Amino acid sequence: MTRRMAGNWYDNSKGIIILRKSVQELLLLVTCYALLYRLNSVLKRIGAERILPSWLPKARGLDHIKQLIQREVWVQVEAGLSRGMWMRLRLPGEGAYWRGTHEPEVQKAIFCAVRPGMVVYDIGAHLGSIALGTARLVGKLGCVVAFDGDPENIVRLKENVRRNELADRLRVVHGAVWSSTRSEGIPFRRGGMVKSQGGVEADGNRPVVGTGEVITVPAITLDEFIGTGGPEPHLVKIDVEGGEYEVLQGGSKFFRSQRPLILAEVHHQEAANQICSWLNDYQYCLQWYSAQADVAVRPEVQDSKDFPRRLFAWPPEYEGATWMARVYLRPCALPKFNPCGR
C-alpha cells in the first residue's frame, strides 16, 4: 500500500513538473511575442517601415503563435478615451485596446467635440474601445448608440457595457447600418481572426480585409432607425470596413435636417471620391487624415498607400478649424484628457 501510494505520489509530482514546464514555455512564447510586437511598433514610430519587409516574411509564424497563446481576460484600459474602463480582451492580439492606443486621432476628435448631454452613434463599434469612453463623456443626460453586425462582437460589447455599469447611456444594436433597410437581412462577412474587420458583402461592396464566413444580419438605414424612435445624434462615427458611403446614403433625410459631425474611416479611393461628392452636395466641410503617414492630406491626393484615411466632416456653421487645430495639437496628451484645454 505504501509503495503504491508512493508510486502515485511520484506520478503526480512528475505531472506537476511537466505542467510547470509547460507554463514556463508558454510564458516564454508570450514574452518573445511581446518583444517582437513592441519592436515592430518602435520601428514604425521612427519611420523605419521600409526595412520591415526584409524580416517580416520570416516571422509569419508569429500570427500562429499569437493564436495559440491568446487568452480572454478582463483588463482596465491603460490610457486614452476609455482609460480605466473594463474590457474583456483576447491578449496579446487585442493589446492595442488595453493600452488605449487604437486610433488616437479619432479618440482626440471625439474628446474635443463631445459634451455632456450629446447623442453619439458609433457605427462599427466592435468591442466598444471608443464607445465606452464616449459614454462617459456624454454623461447620464446623453446617449451613445453602438452598432455592430458581428454577433460575437455584440455579445462581448454587451458584457463590457454591463461590467462598466453604462447600460443607462450606452445602447447596443445588433445590425448593419446600410443604404437600405432589409427585412430579410443582408450578407455580412465576418472578420476572421481580427473580429473588427467584418463588413457587409452586398451591392458590389465587401469588407476590404475580411476573411471570415458569410452570415446574414439585420440591416437598417439611419433614416429608418431615427424615424422609428432612435435619438438624433450630434456626432456620427463610421468604421464599417469599406461601406461608409452606403451608410451616409441611408441617412440622406437626417443629414439634410440635423447636420451632425462625421468621423469615418475610408478604405479606398473610389469610396473617398463618392464621399467627397456626397459631402459637397450636403454642403459639408472636411479634412482628410492619413493614419499611415500621420499627416493631414488634401482630398484630391490619390495615393493608395494613404488608405485607410480618417475623414473629419462638419457643417459650415460649426467651428471646424478650431476642432481640427485641437485634434492635431501634437504636444497634447490624451491620457490626461487635455487636448482641448479642458
Secondary structure, DSSP 8 states (H G I E B T S, - for coil): -HHHHHHHHHHHHHHHHHHHHHHHHHHHHHHHHHHHHHHHHHHHHTT-GGGGGGTGGGGTHHHHHHHHH-EEEEEE--SSTTTT-EEEEEETTTHHHHHT-SSHHHHHHHHHH--TT-EEEEET-TT-TTHHHHHHHH-TT-EEEEEES-HHHHHHHHHHHHHTT-TTTEEEEESEE-SS-EEEEEEEE--TTSGGG-EE--TT---SS--S-EEEEEEE-HHHHHHTT----SEEEE--TT-HHHHHHTTHHHHHHH--EEEEEE-SHHHHHHHHHHHHHTT-EEEEEETTTTEEE-TT---GGG-SEEEEEE-TTS-HHHHHHHHT-TT--GGGT-TT--
